[in-house]
Amino acid sequence: MYKNLLTVMKAKGITAIQISNLLECRQATISDKLNGIVACGFYFDEAAKIRKVFFPEYDYDYLFSRVEFAA
């Protein structure tokens, strides 16, 4: 789960739909990645694009640190 990214998205009003449009993939794919459903998470090129377009003021390590949770 990308807790920091989700927090910043909420604060800036950025939606999973906007990110899915940017990355040209399904909204469900983005939702799964954001919530830690899929193990791979975001690839570096995806993270770079998200940060550049929506969150340039934030550090990669902050935005894309992952929190694992027990199921």
Secondary structure, DSSP 4 states (H G I P E B T S, - for coil): --HHHHHHHHHHT--HHHHHHHHTS-HHHHHHHHTT-SSS---HHHHHHHHHHH-TTS-HHHHT-------
